[in-house]
Amino acid sequence: MDLLMMLEDRFDISIPINILLDVRTPAQLLESLIPYLENINEPV
């Protein structure tokens, strides 16, 4: 949870908890965040 808060503060984003249910590794975190970030911005 601390990592999530740090990422949200560092990159000025809000990460919904529901996209992180199956995340266990940094690579899985990236895979989960890219589609979410593309929806709120432009393609990453």
Secondary structure, 3 states (H helix, E strand, C coil): CHHHHHHHHHHCCCCCHHHHCCCCCHHHHHHHHHHHHHHHCCCC
